[in-house]
Amino acid sequence: MSMLTNKQKFTNKRKIARISLLAISIAWANTGQTADFYQVIDLGSLGEVSNENIVRSAEAFAINSLDSVVGNANGVGFTNHAFIYQNNSLSELGFLDHSVYFDATNSSAIEGSGVSFAFGINDDFAVGYSIESEITQITLITADGESVSDFITDTDIAVYFDTNSLTINKIPPFLPGSPEKARAIAINDNNLVVGFGSFDPEDGNDADDEPLTTKYDRGFFYDIDADSLIKVNPIEGEDAQLGIVLRAVNNDGYAVGISEELIDNIRTRQLIVVDVNDTDTVEKIEIFGGTLQLPWAVNNARKIVGGASTNDSSSAVLEAFIYDVDLETVTSLGFLNDNFKYSEAFDINESDQVVGISQLQKSPSPGLPGLYHAFLYEDDSLKDLNKLISCEDASAWLLHEARSINDSGVITGTGIFEGEKRAFMLMPLVGNAPNCEDSSSGGSVPVIGLLLLTVLSMVRRNKK
């Protein structure tokens, strides 16, 4: 493995143009128009129907120029398998050989079940992480006697998947031979990956004058073609006792992420940018002045989207934004319902179309989540995607969050369909927009659907 120096330039690699797998995307891309409405495509599921322990589900995170989608799915006997939707079918991307799923019901590891996630994709590779497990058996002594249980030590390993051969490959750790927790989050068209990994800086000694063993997140750039890794430190430097995470990168190697800082003894998450050609320079960008800034994507025009809080506690909990790096301007995207101050943008394409999530209604009853809808922002307008699908689709689907949009305007995300959490793809169409009497609700959602919504945000936290 070779290490790039900061002065080495990351050069764009020429890519061979490919024909989209879906003819409808080609037709749409040639119109150059804003979509009037969308066709909903259910991406399907992996495995059998749900049982009492595992609920079958699928959720999508990213889409490429070929309208291929990656995400993860659950099913009977397994949980969190990375998948790819391509050629109109859903396939597993695989997991590491020593990855297992722990069945808490039987206190045992299910060999061969594995755990993996896929968060980003280009036309050749997907990226994410897979859990590598070490299994030991322990004896439990209870009032009923002794029993044997599996004890599992898990380590998250950053990986990339070859989407043609459906094979999985490890991304090397910061220190060879000592793998630590690491996750790959995004990849650009030139096979440059960003993410984060655990690192133990030289941050002093303990009370016994022994070196402290404390681990913090450090960002990374990884070039698949050159097999080269660059570690990115937070704003405070190599020995900072807080972390940094890289979340997105454009085709020029310009990345965005989060650096944790202590401001007035309050732990904050600040938006940062860094270029692969100058990784020693990490710059902070302030959005609304609050303590929580969560960037999710950056396009080739260096426009960043995400969600951020303000310094006014009575204002938005989180508000979606677009930040133009070159103009140094920020645009607030607002909310689907001004009575509920939460919205978050997850992706932006080269036409400045933005997708994300916003709260629409309060919880229907104590213990259940509020109602959140997927949105599209274009032409200075925030649009509820549940109002831009046919009445038939609206009666069957609740489009909960829109995660990714490609340059053809095809959108992917996660919703509730027939009582299950399902991944969807929205194909843009031109024609008469739907006019449904009750389109505001996005269809009726049974209680089990609302319960599923409580876990939809979990992977956002896992992805970091």
LUMZA-380731 format. One record per residue (C-alpha): residue number from 0; residue in one letter; x, y, z. Coordinates in nm, 3 decimals. Example, Ala and Ser with C-alpha at 12.3 -4.5 7.8 and 13.67 -1.06 7.14 Angstrom:
% residues 2
PT  gunu  dodo       px       py       pz
PT     0     a    1.230   -0.450    0.780
PT     1     s    1.367   -0.106    0.714
END
This chain:
% residues 464
PT  gunu  dodo       px       py       pz
PT     0     m    0.000    0.000    0.000
PT     1     s    0.140    0.340   -0.095
PT     2     m    0.076    0.663    0.092
PT     3     l    0.002    0.981   -0.104
PT     4     t    0.179    1.297    0.007
PT     5     n   -0.020    1.617    0.051
PT     6     k    0.146    1.769   -0.255
PT     7     q    0.054    1.486   -0.491
PT     8     k   -0.238    1.585   -0.708
PT     9     f   -0.549    1.375   -0.738
PT    10     t   -0.627    1.363   -1.108
PT    11     n   -0.962    1.288   -1.265
PT    12     k   -0.978    0.960   -1.447
PT    13     r   -1.169    0.936   -1.770
PT    14     k   -1.479    0.726   -1.739
PT    15     i   -1.646    0.535   -2.020
PT    16     a   -2.001    0.655   -2.080
PT    17     r   -2.262    0.393   -2.016
PT    18     i   -2.621    0.351   -2.114
PT    19     s   -2.875    0.369   -1.831
PT    20     l   -3.042    0.044   -1.742
PT    21     l   -3.387    0.204   -1.740
PT    22     a   -3.513    0.356   -2.062
PT    23     i   -3.744    0.584   -1.870
PT    24     s   -3.441    0.759   -1.718
PT    25     i   -3.299    0.824   -2.064
PT    26     a   -3.623    0.972   -2.185
PT    27     w   -3.646    1.191   -1.879
PT    28     a   -3.286    1.310   -1.897
PT    29     n   -3.343    1.428   -2.254
PT    30     t   -3.642    1.644   -2.164
PT    31     g   -3.449    1.891   -1.946
PT    32     q   -3.771    1.967   -1.760
PT    33     t   -3.883    1.963   -1.400
PT    34     a   -4.083    1.650   -1.320
PT    35     d   -4.456    1.688   -1.280
PT    36     f   -4.481    1.367   -1.081
PT    37     y   -4.299    1.038   -1.017
PT    38     q   -4.353    0.669   -1.066
PT    39     v   -4.281    0.471   -0.748
PT    40     i   -4.078    0.154   -0.791
PT    41     d   -4.057   -0.089   -0.500
PT    42     l   -3.703   -0.226   -0.487
PT    43     g   -3.816   -0.548   -0.323
PT    44     s   -3.668   -0.737   -0.029
PT    45     l   -3.417   -1.006    0.062
PT    46     g   -3.512   -1.331    0.228
PT    47     e   -3.845   -1.464    0.347
PT    48     v   -4.136   -1.291    0.516
PT    49     s   -4.093   -1.157    0.868
PT    50     n   -4.113   -1.367    1.182
PT    51     e   -4.161   -1.271    1.546
PT    52     n   -3.793   -1.190    1.599
PT    53     i   -3.686   -1.016    1.277
PT    54     v   -3.899   -0.785    1.067
PT    55     r   -3.821   -0.797    0.697
PT    56     s   -3.720   -0.456    0.570
PT    57     a   -3.508   -0.270    0.315
PT    58     e   -3.375    0.085    0.311
PT    59     a   -3.186    0.272    0.039
PT    60     f   -2.897    0.519    0.077
PT    61     a   -2.746    0.605   -0.261
PT    62     i   -2.806    0.593   -0.636
PT    63     n   -2.557    0.618   -0.925
PT    64     s   -2.584    0.739   -1.285
PT    65     l   -2.702    0.394   -1.397
PT    66     d   -3.000    0.406   -1.160
PT    67     s   -2.842    0.137   -0.943
PT    68     v   -2.923    0.169   -0.573
PT    69     v   -2.743    0.046   -0.261
PT    70     g   -2.868    0.004    0.093
PT    71     n   -2.921   -0.266    0.351
PT    72     a   -3.196   -0.517    0.430
PT    73     n   -3.319   -0.749    0.706
PT    74     g   -3.488   -1.086    0.677
PT    75     v   -3.545   -1.416    0.854
PT    76     g   -3.211   -1.547    0.986
PT    77     f   -3.013   -1.233    0.906
PT    78     t   -3.003   -0.864    0.973
PT    79     n   -2.834   -0.576    0.793
PT    80     h   -2.709   -0.722    0.467
PT    81     a   -2.579   -0.473    0.212
PT    82     f   -2.766   -0.490   -0.118
PT    83     i   -2.758   -0.347   -0.468
PT    84     y   -3.060   -0.295   -0.690
PT    85     q   -2.960   -0.325   -1.055
PT    86     n   -3.103   -0.489   -1.364
PT    87     n   -3.446   -0.462   -1.199
PT    88     s   -3.355   -0.699   -0.915
PT    89     l   -3.217   -0.688   -0.562
PT    90     s   -2.892   -0.875   -0.488
PT    91     e   -2.675   -0.913   -0.180
PT    92     l   -2.333   -0.745   -0.189
PT    93     g   -2.186   -0.984    0.065
PT    94     f   -2.005   -0.952    0.398
PT    95     l   -1.671   -1.043    0.550
PT    96     d   -1.596   -1.411    0.616
PT    97     h   -1.577   -1.369    0.994
PT    98     s   -1.893   -1.163    1.024
PT    99     v   -2.184   -1.308    1.223
PT   100     y   -2.522   -1.205    1.354
PT   101     f   -2.590   -1.256    1.725
PT   102     d   -2.934   -1.400    1.801
PT   103     a   -3.014   -1.259    2.145
PT   104     t   -3.314   -1.492    2.179
PT   105     n   -3.096   -1.802    2.177
PT   106     s   -2.776   -1.632    2.302
PT   107     s   -2.587   -1.772    2.007
PT   108     a   -2.413   -1.658    1.691
PT   109     i   -2.567   -1.751    1.359
PT   110     e   -2.273   -1.856    1.144
PT   111     g   -2.284   -1.734    0.786
PT   112     s   -2.544   -1.469    0.858
PT   113     g   -2.306   -1.173    0.851
PT   114     v   -2.357   -0.800    0.887
PT   115     s   -2.280   -0.537    0.623
PT   116     f   -2.396   -0.191    0.513
PT   117     a   -2.362   -0.003    0.183
PT   118     f   -2.384    0.378    0.197
PT   119     g   -2.233    0.508   -0.128
PT   120     i   -2.203    0.403   -0.493
PT   121     n   -2.049    0.503   -0.824
PT   122     d   -2.070    0.314   -1.154
PT   123     d   -1.821    0.045   -1.049
PT   124     f   -1.805    0.024   -0.671
PT   125     a   -2.013    0.061   -0.357
PT   126     v   -1.873    0.145   -0.013
PT   127     g   -1.975    0.084    0.346
PT   128     y   -1.864   -0.147    0.623
PT   129     s   -1.893   -0.505    0.743
PT   130     i   -1.858   -0.639    1.094
PT   131     e   -1.572   -0.877    1.164
PT   132     s   -1.650   -1.099    1.462
PT   133     e   -1.452   -1.300    1.712
PT   134     i   -1.658   -1.564    1.895
PT   135     t   -1.576   -1.712    2.235
PT   136     q   -1.801   -1.918    2.461
PT   137     i   -1.872   -1.826    2.820
PT   138     t   -2.046   -2.019    3.096
PT   139     l   -2.336   -1.843    3.266
PT   140     i   -2.439   -1.944    3.617
PT   141     t   -2.802   -1.878    3.696
PT   142     a   -3.058   -1.996    3.952
PT   143     d   -3.147   -2.276    3.708
PT   144     g   -2.789   -2.395    3.673
PT   145     e   -2.518   -2.343    3.415
PT   146     s   -2.559   -2.255    3.051
PT   147     v   -2.321   -2.181    2.767
PT   148     s   -2.351   -1.864    2.565
PT   149     d   -2.159   -1.716    2.273
PT   150     f   -1.965   -1.400    2.349
PT   151     i   -1.892   -1.191    2.041
PT   152     t   -1.640   -0.911    1.994
PT   153     d   -1.726   -0.707    1.685
PT   154     t   -1.512   -0.465    1.484
PT   155     d   -1.651   -0.247    1.206
PT   156     i   -1.428   -0.279    0.898
PT   157     a   -1.448   -0.025    0.615
PT   158     v   -1.503   -0.204    0.283
PT   159     y   -1.572   -0.148   -0.083
PT   160     f   -1.780   -0.378   -0.302
PT   161     d   -1.721   -0.450   -0.671
PT   162     t   -2.074   -0.409   -0.805
PT   163     n   -2.000   -0.614   -1.118
PT   164     s   -1.851   -0.923   -0.953
PT   165     l   -2.036   -0.870   -0.621
PT   166     t   -1.716   -0.917   -0.423
PT   167     i   -1.611   -0.744   -0.101
PT   168     n   -1.271   -0.590   -0.021
PT   169     k   -1.126   -0.441    0.296
PT   170     i   -1.002   -0.083    0.313
PT   171     p   -0.673   -0.087    0.507
PT   172     p   -0.659    0.059    0.860
PT   173     f   -0.449    0.358    0.962
PT   174     l   -0.191    0.131    1.127
PT   175     p   -0.124   -0.194    0.936
PT   176     g   -0.181   -0.508    1.137
PT   177     s   -0.402   -0.345    1.401
PT   178     p   -0.752   -0.304    1.261
PT   179     e   -0.980   -0.063    1.445
PT   180     k   -1.339    0.046    1.389
PT   181     a   -1.375    0.208    1.046
PT   182     r   -1.656    0.287    0.803
PT   183     a   -1.655    0.405    0.443
PT   184     i   -1.934    0.655    0.374
PT   185     a   -1.911    0.788    0.017
PT   186     i   -1.726    0.745   -0.314
PT   187     n   -1.682    0.978   -0.611
PT   188     d   -1.668    0.893   -0.982
PT   189     n   -1.287    0.860   -0.966
PT   190     n   -1.293    0.581   -0.706
PT   191     l   -1.190    0.809   -0.419
PT   192     v   -1.353    0.699   -0.094
PT   193     v   -1.410    0.897    0.225
PT   194     g   -1.506    0.782    0.571
PT   195     f   -1.362    0.756    0.921
PT   196     g   -1.174    0.519    1.146
PT   197     s   -1.073    0.487    1.509
PT   198     f   -0.729    0.616    1.606
PT   199     d   -0.534    0.640    1.933
PT   200     p   -0.340    0.969    1.936
PT   201     e   -0.051    1.049    2.170
PT   202     d   -0.257    1.246    2.419
PT   203     g   -0.066    1.214    2.743
PT   204     n   -0.031    0.968    3.031
PT   205     d   -0.266    0.849    3.303
PT   206     a   -0.224    0.880    3.682
PT   207     d    0.026    0.591    3.678
PT   208     d    0.228    0.766    3.408
PT   209     e    0.121    0.509    3.150
PT   210     p    0.021    0.622    2.798
PT   211     l   -0.351    0.685    2.771
PT   212     t   -0.538    0.440    2.550
PT   213     t   -0.811    0.662    2.417
PT   214     k   -0.950    0.631    2.068
PT   215     y   -1.106    0.904    1.857
PT   216     d   -1.246    0.916    1.505
PT   217     r   -1.020    1.034    1.225
PT   218     g   -1.133    1.097    0.869
PT   219     f   -0.976    0.929    0.568
PT   220     f   -0.938    0.946    0.193
PT   221     y   -0.882    0.610    0.023
PT   222     d   -0.799    0.576   -0.348
PT   223     i   -0.915    0.232   -0.466
PT   224     d   -0.704    0.236   -0.783
PT   225     a   -0.380    0.338   -0.608
PT   226     d   -0.458    0.147   -0.286
PT   227     s   -0.351    0.456   -0.092
PT   228     l   -0.485    0.587    0.238
PT   229     i   -0.461    0.938    0.387
PT   230     k   -0.561    1.014    0.747
PT   231     v   -0.732    1.347    0.816
PT   232     n   -0.704    1.501    1.163
PT   233     p   -0.960    1.733    1.327
PT   234     i   -0.915    2.108    1.345
PT   235     e   -0.725    2.086    1.674
PT   236     g   -0.460    1.861    1.514
PT   237     e   -0.310    1.515    1.551
PT   238     d   -0.351    1.484    1.928
PT   239     a   -0.696    1.640    1.958
PT   240     q   -0.919    1.456    2.203
PT   241     l   -1.222    1.488    1.979
PT   242     g   -1.301    1.336    1.642
PT   243     i   -1.353    1.400    1.273
PT   244     v   -1.574    1.222    1.019
PT   245     l   -1.574    1.267    0.641
PT   246     r   -1.919    1.213    0.485
PT   247     a   -1.906    1.310    0.117
PT   248     v   -1.662    1.393   -0.163
PT   249     n   -1.705    1.544   -0.509
PT   250     n   -1.516    1.452   -0.825
PT   251     d   -1.240    1.706   -0.755
PT   252     g   -1.156    1.542   -0.422
PT   253     y   -1.324    1.816   -0.218
PT   254     a   -1.475    1.656    0.092
PT   255     v   -1.715    1.765    0.365
PT   256     g   -1.756    1.628    0.712
PT   257     i   -1.790    1.696    1.082
PT   258     s   -1.528    1.795    1.338
PT   259     e   -1.616    1.770    1.705
PT   260     e   -1.510    2.067    1.917
PT   261     l   -1.548    2.188    2.274
PT   262     i   -1.693    2.540    2.275
PT   263     d   -1.754    2.683    2.625
PT   264     n   -1.728    2.324    2.753
PT   265     i   -2.012    2.219    2.523
PT   266     r   -1.939    1.942    2.272
PT   267     t   -2.035    2.067    1.927
PT   268     r   -2.035    1.918    1.579
PT   269     q   -1.904    2.166    1.323
PT   270     l   -1.912    2.148    0.943
PT   271     i   -1.565    2.118    0.791
PT   272     v   -1.420    2.094    0.439
PT   273     v   -1.088    1.948    0.325
PT   274     d   -0.923    1.889   -0.012
PT   275     v   -0.746    1.560   -0.089
PT   276     n   -0.457    1.762   -0.231
PT   277     d   -0.405    1.952    0.098
PT   278     t   -0.524    1.734    0.384
PT   279     d   -0.332    1.935    0.644
PT   280     t   -0.574    2.224    0.590
PT   281     v   -0.914    2.158    0.748
PT   282     e   -1.148    2.456    0.726
PT   283     k   -1.458    2.519    0.938
PT   284     i   -1.776    2.664    0.788
PT   285     e   -2.046    2.811    1.013
PT   286     i   -2.403    2.773    0.894
PT   287     f   -2.667    2.900    1.141
PT   288     g   -2.451    2.955    1.449
PT   289     g   -2.576    2.654    1.644
PT   290     t   -2.387    2.367    1.806
PT   291     l   -2.504    2.097    1.562
PT   292     q   -2.411    2.107    1.193
PT   293     l   -2.463    1.790    0.990
PT   294     p   -2.344    1.803    0.627
PT   295     w   -2.442    1.508    0.408
PT   296     a   -2.339    1.580    0.049
PT   297     v   -2.143    1.811   -0.182
PT   298     n   -2.176    1.842   -0.559
PT   299     n   -1.912    1.930   -0.818
PT   300     a   -2.006    2.301   -0.795
PT   301     r   -1.907    2.282   -0.424
PT   302     k   -2.258    2.326   -0.292
PT   303     i   -2.303    2.150    0.041
PT   304     v   -2.633    2.026    0.185
PT   305     g   -2.730    1.901    0.529
PT   306     g   -2.910    2.008    0.844
PT   307     a   -2.804    2.257    1.111
PT   308     s   -2.932    2.406    1.434
PT   309     t   -2.938    2.775    1.523
PT   310     n   -2.809    2.954    1.834
PT   311     d   -3.170    3.025    1.930
PT   312     s   -3.309    2.735    2.133
PT   313     s   -3.665    2.846    2.059
PT   314     s   -3.604    2.819    1.685
PT   315     a   -3.546    2.516    1.462
PT   316     v   -3.430    2.188    1.609
PT   317     l   -3.265    2.123    1.274
PT   318     e   -3.312    2.297    0.939
PT   319     a   -3.208    2.182    0.592
PT   320     f   -2.964    2.409    0.409
PT   321     i   -2.757    2.461    0.094
PT   322     y   -2.418    2.627    0.139
PT   323     d   -2.237    2.761   -0.168
PT   324     v   -1.866    2.744   -0.087
PT   325     d   -1.756    2.976   -0.369
PT   326     l   -2.018    3.244   -0.301
PT   327     e   -2.006    3.191    0.078
PT   328     t   -2.386    3.201    0.094
PT   329     v   -2.631    2.981    0.282
PT   330     t   -2.989    2.906    0.177
PT   331     s   -3.246    2.784    0.430
PT   332     l   -3.475    2.525    0.275
PT   333     g   -3.750    2.560    0.534
PT   334     f   -4.001    2.297    0.645
PT   335     l   -4.298    2.108    0.504
PT   336     n   -4.494    2.230    0.806
PT   337     d   -4.373    2.548    0.979
PT   338     n   -4.524    2.424    1.306
PT   339     f   -4.258    2.150    1.323
PT   340     k   -3.904    2.279    1.301
PT   341     y   -3.718    1.979    1.166
PT   342     s   -3.581    1.924    0.817
PT   343     e   -3.259    1.770    0.689
PT   344     a   -3.113    1.753    0.337
PT   345     f   -2.929    1.437    0.235
PT   346     d   -2.818    1.486   -0.126
PT   347     i   -2.779    1.738   -0.409
PT   348     n   -2.723    1.674   -0.780
PT   349     e   -2.554    1.889   -1.044
PT   350     s   -2.885    2.066   -1.122
PT   351     d   -2.908    2.175   -0.757
PT   352     q   -3.205    1.948   -0.687
PT   353     v   -3.200    1.853   -0.319
PT   354     v   -3.371    1.565   -0.138
PT   355     g   -3.425    1.498    0.230
PT   356     i   -3.675    1.464    0.514
PT   357     s   -3.902    1.702    0.708
PT   358     q   -4.151    1.662    0.990
PT   359     l   -4.511    1.709    0.879
PT   360     q   -4.733    1.614    1.173
PT   361     k   -4.706    1.545    1.545
PT   362     s   -4.722    1.198    1.692
PT   363     p   -5.071    1.044    1.662
PT   364     s   -5.041    0.903    2.015
PT   365     p   -4.788    0.886    2.302
PT   366     g   -4.501    0.651    2.230
PT   367     l   -4.529    0.678    1.852
PT   368     p   -4.308    0.900    1.635
PT   369     g   -4.420    1.209    1.454
PT   370     l   -4.495    1.185    1.085
PT   371     y   -4.201    1.264    0.856
PT   372     h   -4.214    1.297    0.478
PT   373     a   -3.955    1.285    0.203
PT   374     f   -3.902    1.614    0.022
PT   375     l   -3.760    1.751   -0.302
PT   376     y   -3.624    2.107   -0.314
PT   377     e   -3.604    2.271   -0.657
PT   378     d   -3.683    2.611   -0.808
PT   379     d   -3.672    2.769   -0.460
PT   380     s   -3.958    2.545   -0.345
PT   381     l   -3.979    2.263   -0.089
PT   382     k   -4.209    1.988   -0.219
PT   383     d   -4.362    1.691   -0.038
PT   384     l   -4.282    1.391   -0.257
PT   385     n   -4.593    1.214   -0.128
PT   386     k   -4.793    1.473   -0.325
PT   387     l   -4.598    1.405   -0.643
PT   388     i   -4.693    1.041   -0.692
PT   389     s   -5.010    0.886   -0.833
PT   390     c   -5.317    0.852   -0.614
PT   391     e   -5.281    0.475   -0.633
PT   392     d   -4.920    0.491   -0.512
PT   393     a   -5.012    0.749   -0.247
PT   394     s   -5.271    0.511   -0.102
PT   395     a   -5.010    0.232   -0.069
PT   396     w   -4.691    0.421    0.017
PT   397     l   -4.564    0.664    0.276
PT   398     l   -4.241    0.811    0.141
PT   399     h   -4.055    0.873    0.465
PT   400     e   -3.715    0.999    0.357
PT   401     a   -3.544    1.070    0.024
PT   402     r   -3.176    0.980    0.053
PT   403     s   -3.016    1.033   -0.287
PT   404     i   -3.080    1.188   -0.629
PT   405     n   -2.875    1.140   -0.946
PT   406     d   -2.821    1.384   -1.230
PT   407     s   -3.118    1.238   -1.422
PT   408     g   -3.342    1.336   -1.132
PT   409     v   -3.407    0.977   -1.022
PT   410     i   -3.458    0.961   -0.645
PT   411     t   -3.413    0.680   -0.396
PT   412     g   -3.508    0.649   -0.030
PT   413     t   -3.710    0.459    0.227
PT   414     g   -4.079    0.445    0.311
PT   415     i   -4.357    0.223    0.439
PT   416     f   -4.528   -0.007    0.189
PT   417     e   -4.791   -0.266    0.288
PT   418     g   -4.677   -0.253    0.652
PT   419     e   -4.307   -0.301    0.577
PT   420     k   -4.014   -0.065    0.568
PT   421     r   -3.917   -0.070    0.201
PT   422     a   -3.667    0.096   -0.031
PT   423     f   -3.809    0.288   -0.326
PT   424     m   -3.697    0.455   -0.647
PT   425     l   -3.886    0.749   -0.796
PT   426     m   -3.874    0.781   -1.175
PT   427     p   -3.950    1.138   -1.294
PT   428     l   -4.237    1.180   -1.541
PT   429     v   -4.386    1.471   -1.732
PT   430     g   -4.764    1.501   -1.761
PT   431     n   -5.065    1.578   -1.548
PT   432     a   -4.968    1.598   -1.182
PT   433     p   -5.186    1.395   -0.943
PT   434     n   -5.469    1.566   -0.757
PT   435     c   -5.575    1.333   -0.480
PT   436     e   -5.825    1.436   -0.213
PT   437     d   -5.612    1.300    0.071
PT   438     s   -5.263    1.314   -0.074
PT   439     s   -5.133    1.513    0.224
PT   440     s   -5.104    1.203    0.435
PT   441     g   -4.923    0.995    0.176
PT   442     g   -5.171    0.713    0.225
PT   443     s   -5.296    0.548    0.540
PT   444     v   -5.022    0.421    0.768
PT   445     p   -5.106    0.133    1.006
PT   446     v   -4.970    0.132    1.360
PT   447     i   -4.702   -0.122    1.264
PT   448     g   -4.587    0.124    0.998
PT   449     l   -4.553    0.403    1.251
PT   450     l   -4.360    0.174    1.482
PT   451     l   -4.123    0.097    1.196
PT   452     l   -4.062    0.468    1.155
PT   453     t   -3.905    0.477    1.501
PT   454     v   -3.609    0.279    1.370
PT   455     l   -3.572    0.456    1.036
PT   456     s   -3.341    0.713    1.192
PT   457     m   -3.116    0.452    1.355
PT   458     v   -2.901    0.396    1.048
PT   459     r   -2.854    0.772    1.015
PT   460     r   -2.688    0.752    1.357
PT   461     n   -2.498    0.434    1.265
PT   462     k   -2.370    0.592    0.947
PT   463     k   -2.245    0.886    1.149
END
